[in-house]
Amino acid sequence: TGTTLAFLIGFAVTITWGTMSAAQDSIEKVAASAQQISWLSENLQDTADSRVINQDLSRYLTTIANEDRPKLASEDIVQLPSFDYLDKVEQDVHRIGVKGARVNPETSPLLTAAAALTGAQADLNALARRQLPPVVLWLLLFTAALSAAVMGIVAAKVRRPYLIIGWAMVAAIGISVVLSLYNPFAGTVSVDFQPLVDAASRVQVNAR
C-alpha cells in the first residue's frame, strides 16, 4: 500500500509540476511577445500608430494580470476580459500591415510578433484546462486513506512507532503538494503573473 501511494504521489506531482512549468512559460512568452511588438513599433514612421499599439498592449497585459487570473483558475476561458484588448492589438497591427512595407518597413516582423502573441495566449488558455485527471486524484486519496488505516493498525502493535509516524507525515506532505499544485492559476502555489506586470510597465513608457 505504501509503495502504491508513493508511486501515485510521484506520478501526480510530475503531472502537476509539468503543468505549472508550462503555464509559467506561457505567461513569460506572452510578456516577451508583447515587448517585442512594442520594440518594433518604436521604428514605425507614424508615431500615432506606435502610441496606440503600446496603449492597447499595456491594457492587455494589465487585464491578464488583474482580471483574467480568477477566470483562468475556474477554467472559464470562453471570453476572457483581455480578449477585447488582444483584438484591438491585432486590429492595430493589421491596420499597419495594410499600409504596406513601403510605408512601414517593420510591417512583416510586427505581424510575426503579433502572431506569436496570439499563439502564446492560446497556449495559456489551453493550460487552464490541463489539470490532474479527477480519476487519478480520487485514486490517490483512496490509497492514502487505505494506507493510513494500515499504518494505524500496525502502529497499535508497536511500542514506539516513530518510523510509521514519519512515513505518515511524508505521505501527508506529498499529498498536500499535489493538492497545492492541482490548479496552476489558484491555490497556495501558483504561477507568477509578475512578468506581465513588468512588461506592461515597460510598454507603458512607449505609450506616452
C-alpha positions in Angstrom: 0.0 0.0 0.0 2.8 2.4 0.9 4.6 1.7 -2.4 1.5 2.3 -4.4 0.8 5.5 -2.5 4.4 6.7 -3.2 4.1 5.9 -6.9 0.8 7.8 -7.2 2.2 10.8 -5.3 5.3 10.9 -7.6 3.2 10.5 -10.7 0.7 13.2 -9.6 3.5 15.6 -8.7 5.2 15.1 -12.1 1.9 15.9 -13.9 1.0 18.9 -11.8 4.5 20.4 -11.8 4.8 19.9 -15.5 1.5 21.9 -16.0 2.8 24.6 -13.6 6.0 25.0 -15.5 4.2 25.1 -18.9 1.8 27.7 -17.6 4.6 29.9 -16.3 6.4 29.5 -19.6 3.3 30.6 -21.5 3.0 33.7 -19.3 6.6 34.6 -20.0 6.0 34.1 -23.7 3.1 36.4 -23.7 5.1 39.1 -21.9 8.1 38.6 -24.3 5.9 38.7 -27.4 4.2 41.9 -26.2 7.5 43.6 -25.5 8.8 42.6 -29.0 5.7 44.2 -30.6 6.4 47.3 -28.5 10.0 47.5 -29.6 9.2 47.0 -33.2 6.5 49.7 -33.0 9.2 52.2 -32.0 10.5 52.1 -35.6 7.2 53.0 -37.2 7.2 56.2 -39.1 3.8 57.2 -37.7 4.3 57.8 -34.0 0.5 57.9 -33.5 0.2 54.2 -34.6 3.1 53.3 -32.2 1.3 55.1 -29.4 -2.0 53.3 -30.0 -0.3 49.9 -30.2 1.5 50.4 -26.9 -1.6 51.7 -25.1 -3.6 48.6 -26.2 -0.7 46.3 -25.3 -0.4 47.9 -21.8 -4.1 47.4 -21.2 -4.0 43.9 -22.5 -1.1 42.8 -20.2 -2.6 44.6 -17.2 -6.0 43.0 -17.7 -4.5 39.5 -17.9 -2.6 40.0 -14.6 -5.6 41.6 -12.8 -8.8 40.2 -14.3 -8.0 37.0 -16.2 -6.4 35.1 -13.3 -9.7 34.2 -11.5 -11.3 33.1 -14.7 -8.3 31.0 -15.7 -8.4 29.4 -12.3 -12.1 28.5 -12.8 -11.5 27.3 -16.4 -13.9 30.0 -17.6 -11.8 30.8 -20.7 -14.6 31.3 -23.3 -14.4 35.1 -23.2 -11.6 36.5 -21.0 -11.6 40.2 -20.2 -8.2 40.5 -22.0 -9.6 39.3 -25.3 -11.1 42.7 -26.1 -7.7 44.3 -25.9 -6.0 41.5 -27.7 -8.4 42.1 -30.6 -7.5 45.7 -30.6 -3.8 44.9 -30.7 -4.4 42.6 -33.7 -6.5 45.3 -35.4 -3.8 47.9 -34.8 -1.1 45.6 -36.3 -3.3 44.6 -39.3 -4.1 48.2 -40.0 -0.4 49.0 -40.2 0.1 45.9 -42.4 -2.5 47.2 -44.9 -0.3 50.3 -45.4 2.4 48.0 -46.8 6.1 47.5 -46.3 7.0 50.7 -48.2 5.4 52.9 -45.6 6.4 50.8 -42.6 9.5 48.6 -43.1 8.7 46.9 -39.7 5.4 45.5 -41.0 6.5 42.0 -41.6 8.3 41.4 -38.2 5.4 43.2 -36.5 2.9 40.8 -38.0 5.1 37.9 -37.0 5.3 39.2 -33.4 1.5 39.6 -33.3 1.0 36.0 -34.4 3.4 34.9 -31.7 1.4 36.8 -29.1 -1.8 35.2 -30.2 -0.2 31.8 -30.1 1.1 32.4 -26.6 -2.3 33.5 -25.4 -3.9 30.3 -26.9 -1.3 28.1 -25.1 -2.2 29.9 -21.8 -5.9 29.3 -22.3 -5.3 25.6 -23.1 -3.2 25.1 -20.0 -6.1 26.4 -17.9 -7.9 23.1 -18.7 -4.8 20.9 -18.3 -5.1 19.6 -14.7 -4.7 16.4 -12.9 -7.3 13.9 -14.0 -10.0 13.5 -11.3 -9.7 9.7 -11.5 -6.0 9.9 -10.5 -6.8 12.4 -7.7 -9.6 10.1 -6.3 -7.3 7.1 -6.6 -4.6 9.0 -4.7 -7.0 9.9 -1.9 -8.4 6.4 -1.7 -4.9 4.9 -1.5 -3.9 7.4 1.1 -6.9 6.6 3.3 -6.2 2.8 2.9 -2.5 3.4 3.7 -3.5 5.5 6.8 -5.7 2.6 8.0 -2.9 0.1 7.6 -0.5 2.3 9.4 -2.9 2.8 12.3 -3.4 -1.0 12.7 0.4 -1.6 12.6 1.2 1.4 14.9 -1.2 0.0 17.5 1.0 -3.1 17.8 4.3 -1.2 18.1 5.6 0.4 21.3 7.4 3.2 19.6 6.1 3.7 16.0 8.4 6.5 15.1 9.1 5.2 11.6 5.4 4.7 10.9 4.6 8.3 12.1 7.5 9.6 9.9 6.1 7.8 6.8 2.6 9.1 7.5 4.0 12.7 7.7 5.9 12.2 4.4 2.8 10.9 2.7 0.6 13.7 4.1 3.2 16.3 2.9 3.3 14.7 -0.6 -0.5 14.8 -0.9 -0.5 18.4 0.2 2.0 19.2 -2.5 -0.2 17.5 -5.1 -3.3 19.4 -4.0 -1.4 22.8 -3.9 -0.2 22.2 -7.4 -3.5 20.9 -8.7 -4.6 24.2 -10.3 -1.7 26.3 -11.7 -3.7 29.5 -11.5 -5.0 29.2 -8.0 -4.0 27.9 -4.6 -1.0 28.5 -2.3 1.4 27.6 -5.1 0.5 29.1 -8.5 2.1 30.8 -11.5 3.6 34.2 -11.1 1.9 36.9 -13.2 4.6 39.5 -12.3 6.3 39.2 -15.8 3.1 40.6 -17.3 3.1 43.5 -14.9 6.7 44.3 -15.6 6.1 44.1 -19.3 3.1 46.4 -19.0 5.2 48.9 -17.2 7.9 48.9 -20.0 5.3 49.1 -22.7 3.5 52.0 -21.0 6.7 54.1 -21.3 6.3 53.8 -25.1 2.6 54.7 -25.0 3.2 58.2 -23.8 
